[in-house]
Amino acid sequence: MARGQVRTIPSGSNLLITTETHEEKSSMAVLNPNDGFLYIKMNGPAGPAVSQWDWKLPSQSYGLFPGPWTSIGVYYIDQSGSNRSADINIYDSDQKLYLPSIIAIGRAVALAGSALDISQGTIPANPPASTVRLWVDGSGNLHKVDSVGADETILDNNSVLGGELHGTFGAAIINNGAITSAKINPNPLDLRPQAFSAGNILSSGIISASQAGSNIGSPGDLNASRAANVGYLWFGDNGQHYLGFDGTTYQMITSGLNVGGGITGFSFNVSGGAGYGSALLDGRLNLQSTANYMMADGGSNWLVRATYGYFIQNSAGSTIIFCNPSTLSTQHYGNNILSGTGNWATVGGTNNNGLSFYSAGGSGGPTGWQVISTEKYKSNSIVIDNALMIVLDPSLHGMYYSKTITKELVGGEDAVDSEPFSEYGFIAEPWSLVAPDVVSMNNGIVHMMDYGQINAILFEAFKQYVAQTDARLNILETSLPL
């Protein structure tokens, strides 16, 4: 065919292409009209590493390559900057070649770098639809023009400001008198000089808002007083946000309280309608004695400091989290964290399935699970002499299956069956008959497997297989005539 084989290859990926007749050919031709280059490997997959390619075909070029070949691997890297895929043509040939030949058919594309030179000049022609074009004017300002001719100047730290601002974009300054009541919406802000009655604004800079006369403290204070040690500071104009003191307690209404240090020495109440609220503490909330507590949800749940430590309790009287499980009876709470007097814990449920620690869902971390394996704690250590026999047992197989985490495995009144999900693994029952130590029982029923122990079996089986294979090869080599 005149077009040969036309194939599309995404940038950064490999494609293996066979001859059209699936027969061995003496040579081939490859057309690469793209803005990117091809790595070519005869009779195998190609890649960007030096050992993974035989020839490198530049962008906008045509190459003739000697065979013989039945397949070639091509790996493409785009250089246009748009991560485009490549369309290439492959031609079979029975002509015998001894040397490759590469012919440039178009422009060369520069590799990406950390610098780009743009000549200063006038605005260029509009770019194609759905693209933009950068250009630099005679003053060195960078512009962006789109396909309809809309030109925008791109600001930098040296761009000069105008109007009611002066200076540069990186150091803007508001002109004197630039902000008036008409400039700020929706609520006007009037910064013009005002006249105040004596005692309200003093030369020291103190502002007093007092209904019962002057109540000024040290210089720099802002005082709000309604007399009788009552005062409020209001935020906004809807009457819903304020900080105040009602004569007994301090209040921050309809707002969070962010504290960068400790909160000690007073009662801390959070409310936000119907007895509910929240508090974000960026620091410490100290319960200084066993008489202190923190309650939430209108008093339904408590964080209590008792004589034996801290614990959280819900309205039903169930302990959720406590600091010393050995002194408290085992309690239940939903599907969160449960700890019992039998030195076990579960996450995501209440059924520990006979283990010291059990997670009812997926778990992980940045490092692997560590197992103590020093010889100090082991005795009667022997090599697994039947490892290869275990691996070759016809009843044992690596499996691909769908699994459902049932509510019985999770435990708890709120538990439900999970959606089925697919995974690779083993079936425990056959292993319990062949290598019972890798299987654990729960109430006399095969229940779990320790996949880590299987690694030791596989390792020793591989060594045995290599030893047997080497022995057979040695016999075969000695029996061959020299």
Summary of the structure (lengths in Angstrom):
residues: 482
radius of gyration: 39.0
end to end distance: 51.3
largest distance: 120.7
contacts: 1102
relative contact order: 0.05
helix: 12%
strand: 33%
